[in-house]
Amino acid sequence: MVKYRLVFSDYDDTLTLPDGTITPRTTAAIKAYRDAGGIFVVCTGRSYPSVKKLLPRVYGEPHPDVPVICYQGGLTAAADGSVLRRVPMDREDIIRLAAMLEARGIICQTYSGEKMFCSRLTAEARNYARITDCEFDVVGNLAEFMRGYGGEFDKLLLIASPEQVQTLRAEFMSSGEWPHFKFVFSRPTYLEAIPLGSGKDTAVRFLAERLGVPLSQTAAFGDSNNDTDMLRTAGFGVAVGNARDECKRAADFVCAPVSDDGLAATLESFIM
């Protein structure tokens, strides 16, 4: 028996330690929760190819039969990779945003399905590629490339100092120029533009309804700005102890930090 039949969890800094590893206790707690009948879903800003490689670490098995939520809720995929829901970016606006950022000398990157594109491989882009274990297609002028690209786009990300991220986010949100976007950050140096109809909260609602689970029987774990709406939407929102203050304020409960197995302890003591 489980009190919360469906659990959503952010990946980086919620499930993982700073070095990207997951503790054996966390993997064991997730397995025990699933063995008891619960459904545990990773809900991340990462691309599908990136998170798919990581699922065996989370579940302790090579091919877990679980859906996954990517791109800050913009893409929900079944265990076999088939798309259950996708919310693409407004094409004209994302190209206009990329052009504006590049005109200011701000390097950004965009995503389309399983592809990542950037204008040039900066040190930040190389580090991001290393963290996500994915490769960029380097395309030169990004906005110009996007105008000629035939596919849809899932999000736009820029990497800057924490101060610049906050300044740009405040500017974009107050200007009225970007009515089709939300602006969130998963780390202090990552500012992401996602579709207005996207967000982890919308993905939680979609998947809970699809699986026939009332929101009152869902729980969610997170650590940053991009997780706050998800924590408010789930029946039981949990911020890990290392979370940002705004994430803690959005939560029903604050558990121990990830370094002290906060998620695992909550699964063991509160959800099971």
C-alpha positions as CSV (number, residue, x, y, z in Angstrom):
1,M,0.0,0.0,0.0
2,V,1.2,3.5,-0.8
3,K,-0.4,6.7,0.4
4,Y,0.7,8.6,-2.8
5,R,0.3,6.4,-5.8
6,L,2.3,8.6,-8.2
7,V,5.5,10.5,-7.4
8,F,7.2,13.0,-9.6
9,S,10.9,14.0,-9.0
10,D,13.2,16.5,-10.4
11,Y,16.6,14.9,-11.3
12,D,19.6,17.2,-10.8
13,D,20.2,18.2,-7.2
14,T,17.0,16.5,-6.0
15,L,17.8,12.9,-6.9
16,T,21.5,13.4,-7.4
17,L,24.4,14.5,-5.3
18,P,26.5,17.4,-6.6
19,D,28.8,15.0,-8.4
20,G,25.8,13.6,-10.3
21,T,25.6,10.3,-8.5
22,I,22.6,8.7,-6.8
23,T,23.0,7.1,-3.5
24,P,22.2,3.4,-3.1
25,R,19.7,4.2,-0.4
26,T,17.8,6.4,-2.9
27,T,17.7,3.7,-5.6
28,A,16.6,1.2,-3.0
29,A,13.8,3.4,-1.7
30,I,12.5,4.0,-5.2
31,K,12.5,0.3,-5.9
32,A,10.7,-0.4,-2.6
33,Y,8.1,2.3,-3.5
34,R,7.5,0.8,-6.9
35,D,7.4,-2.8,-5.5
36,A,4.6,-1.5,-3.2
37,G,2.6,-0.4,-6.2
38,G,3.7,3.2,-6.6
39,I,4.7,4.9,-9.9
40,F,7.9,7.0,-9.8
41,V,8.4,9.5,-12.6
42,V,11.5,11.6,-13.3
43,C,10.5,15.2,-14.3
44,T,13.4,17.2,-15.6
45,G,14.5,20.0,-17.8
46,R,17.0,17.7,-19.6
47,S,16.4,16.4,-23.1
48,Y,15.0,12.9,-23.6
49,P,18.3,11.4,-24.9
50,S,20.1,12.7,-21.8
51,V,17.6,11.5,-19.2
52,K,17.0,8.1,-20.9
53,K,20.7,7.3,-20.3
54,L,20.2,8.1,-16.6
55,L,17.1,6.1,-15.8
56,P,18.9,2.8,-15.0
57,R,20.7,4.7,-12.2
58,V,17.4,5.9,-10.8
59,Y,15.6,2.6,-11.0
60,G,18.4,0.1,-10.6
61,E,17.4,-1.8,-13.7
62,P,18.5,-1.5,-17.3
63,H,15.1,-0.9,-19.0
64,P,12.6,0.5,-16.6
65,D,9.0,0.5,-17.8
66,V,8.2,4.0,-16.8
67,P,7.2,7.3,-18.6
68,V,9.6,10.3,-18.4
69,I,9.0,14.0,-18.4
70,C,11.6,16.2,-20.2
71,Y,12.1,19.8,-21.2
72,Q,10.6,21.3,-18.1
73,G,7.3,19.5,-18.8
74,G,7.3,20.2,-22.6
75,L,7.7,16.6,-23.6
76,T,6.2,13.5,-21.9
77,A,7.4,10.2,-23.4
78,A,6.4,6.6,-22.8
79,A,8.9,4.0,-21.7
80,D,9.4,3.0,-25.4
81,G,10.2,6.7,-26.3
82,S,6.9,7.4,-28.0
83,V,5.6,10.9,-27.5
84,L,2.6,11.1,-25.2
85,R,2.5,14.9,-25.1
86,R,4.6,17.7,-26.6
87,V,4.3,21.5,-26.3
88,P,6.5,23.2,-28.8
89,M,7.8,26.8,-28.7
90,D,6.2,29.5,-30.7
91,R,8.4,29.4,-33.7
92,E,8.6,33.1,-34.6
93,D,9.1,34.2,-31.0
94,I,11.9,31.8,-30.2
95,I,13.8,32.9,-33.3
96,R,13.2,36.5,-32.4
97,L,14.5,35.8,-28.8
98,A,17.6,34.0,-30.1
99,A,18.4,36.9,-32.5
100,M,18.0,39.5,-29.7
101,L,20.2,37.5,-27.3
102,E,22.9,37.0,-30.0
103,A,22.8,40.7,-30.9
104,R,23.6,41.4,-27.2
105,G,26.5,38.9,-27.3
106,I,24.7,36.4,-25.2
107,I,25.3,32.8,-26.3
108,C,22.3,30.5,-26.1
109,Q,21.3,27.0,-27.2
110,T,18.1,25.4,-28.4
111,Y,16.6,22.0,-28.5
112,S,14.4,20.1,-31.0
113,G,13.4,16.6,-30.1
114,E,16.6,14.7,-29.6
115,K,18.8,17.5,-31.1
116,M,20.8,20.3,-29.3
117,F,22.0,23.3,-31.3
118,C,24.4,26.1,-30.4
119,S,26.2,28.8,-32.3
120,R,29.6,27.9,-31.0
121,L,31.1,25.7,-28.3
122,T,31.8,28.0,-25.5
123,A,33.4,26.7,-22.3
124,E,29.9,26.7,-20.7
125,A,28.4,24.8,-23.6
126,R,31.2,22.2,-23.4
127,N,30.5,21.8,-19.7
128,Y,26.8,21.5,-20.3
129,A,27.4,18.8,-22.9
130,R,29.6,16.9,-20.5
131,I,27.0,17.1,-17.7
132,T,24.2,15.9,-20.0
133,D,26.3,13.4,-21.9
134,C,24.9,14.7,-25.2
135,E,26.6,16.4,-28.2
136,F,25.7,19.8,-29.7
137,D,25.3,20.5,-33.4
138,V,27.3,23.7,-33.9
139,V,25.5,25.8,-36.4
140,G,27.0,29.3,-36.4
141,N,24.4,32.1,-36.2
142,L,21.7,30.4,-34.2
143,A,18.8,32.5,-35.2
144,E,19.7,32.3,-38.9
145,F,20.0,28.5,-38.6
146,M,16.6,28.3,-36.8
147,R,14.9,30.2,-39.6
148,G,15.9,27.5,-42.1
149,Y,15.3,24.5,-39.8
150,G,12.2,22.5,-40.5
151,G,11.5,21.0,-37.1
152,E,9.9,22.4,-34.0
153,F,11.7,23.7,-30.9
154,D,11.3,22.6,-27.3
155,K,13.1,25.3,-25.3
156,L,15.9,27.9,-25.4
157,L,18.6,28.0,-22.7
158,L,21.2,30.6,-22.0
159,I,24.1,30.3,-19.5
160,A,25.2,33.4,-17.6
161,S,26.1,34.7,-14.2
162,P,23.4,34.4,-11.5
163,E,23.1,38.1,-11.5
164,Q,22.6,38.3,-15.2
165,V,20.1,35.4,-15.2
166,Q,18.0,37.3,-12.6
167,T,18.2,40.6,-14.5
168,L,17.3,39.1,-17.8
169,R,14.4,37.0,-16.3
170,A,13.0,40.2,-14.7
171,E,13.3,42.1,-18.0
172,F,11.7,39.3,-20.1
173,M,8.8,38.8,-17.7
174,S,8.0,42.5,-17.4
175,S,8.5,43.6,-21.0
176,G,5.3,42.1,-22.4
177,E,7.3,41.1,-25.5
178,W,7.1,37.4,-24.9
179,P,3.5,36.4,-24.2
180,H,4.0,32.8,-25.4
181,F,6.8,32.0,-23.0
182,K,7.6,31.2,-19.4
183,F,11.1,32.0,-18.0
184,V,12.4,29.6,-15.4
185,F,15.8,28.6,-14.0
186,S,16.9,25.1,-12.9
187,R,20.3,26.3,-11.7
188,P,21.3,29.9,-10.8
189,T,23.3,30.1,-14.1
190,Y,20.7,28.6,-16.4
191,L,17.8,30.7,-17.7
192,E,15.3,28.8,-19.8
193,A,12.5,30.0,-22.1
194,I,9.7,27.4,-22.3
195,P,6.3,27.5,-23.9
196,L,3.5,29.1,-21.9
197,G,1.4,26.0,-22.0
198,S,4.4,23.9,-20.7
199,G,5.9,23.6,-17.2
200,K,6.3,20.7,-14.9
201,D,2.9,21.5,-13.3
202,T,1.1,20.9,-16.6
203,A,2.9,17.7,-17.2
204,V,2.0,16.5,-13.7
205,R,-1.7,17.2,-14.4
206,F,-1.5,15.5,-17.8
207,L,0.2,12.3,-16.7
208,A,-1.9,12.0,-13.5
209,E,-5.0,12.2,-15.6
210,R,-3.7,9.7,-18.2
211,L,-2.8,7.2,-15.5
212,G,-6.1,7.7,-13.6
213,V,-4.5,9.0,-10.4
214,P,-6.2,11.9,-8.6
215,L,-3.9,14.8,-7.9
216,S,-4.5,14.3,-4.2
217,Q,-2.7,11.0,-4.5
218,T,0.4,12.5,-6.1
219,A,3.6,13.8,-4.6
220,A,6.5,15.8,-6.1
221,F,10.1,16.5,-5.1
222,G,12.2,19.5,-6.3
223,D,14.9,22.0,-5.5
224,S,14.7,25.0,-7.7
225,N,12.6,27.7,-9.4
226,N,11.4,25.4,-12.2
227,D,10.0,23.0,-9.6
228,T,7.8,25.4,-7.6
229,D,4.6,25.1,-9.7
230,M,5.0,21.3,-9.7
231,L,5.2,21.2,-5.9
232,R,2.1,23.4,-5.6
233,T,0.2,21.2,-8.1
234,A,0.9,17.8,-6.5
235,G,-1.1,16.6,-3.6
236,F,2.1,16.6,-1.5
237,G,4.9,18.9,-2.5
238,V,8.4,18.2,-1.0
239,A,11.4,20.5,-1.2
240,V,14.8,18.9,-0.5
241,G,16.8,20.6,2.2
242,N,19.3,22.0,-0.3
243,A,16.5,23.7,-2.3
244,R,16.2,27.4,-3.0
245,D,14.1,29.4,-0.6
246,E,11.3,30.0,-3.1
247,C,11.0,26.2,-3.7
248,K,10.8,25.6,0.1
249,R,8.0,28.2,0.4
250,A,6.1,26.4,-2.3
251,A,6.3,23.0,-0.6
252,D,4.1,21.3,2.0
253,F,7.2,19.7,3.6
254,V,11.0,20.3,3.5
255,C,13.0,17.1,3.9
256,A,16.7,16.6,4.6
257,P,19.2,17.6,1.8
258,V,20.0,15.2,-0.9
259,S,23.4,14.7,0.7
260,D,21.5,13.2,3.7
261,D,19.2,11.1,1.6
262,G,16.2,13.4,2.1
263,L,14.1,12.0,-0.8
264,A,14.8,8.4,0.2
265,A,13.9,9.1,3.8
266,T,10.6,10.7,2.8
267,L,9.7,7.8,0.5
268,E,10.4,5.4,3.4
269,S,8.7,7.3,6.2
270,F,5.9,9.4,4.6
271,I,4.9,8.0,1.3
272,M,5.2,4.2,1.9
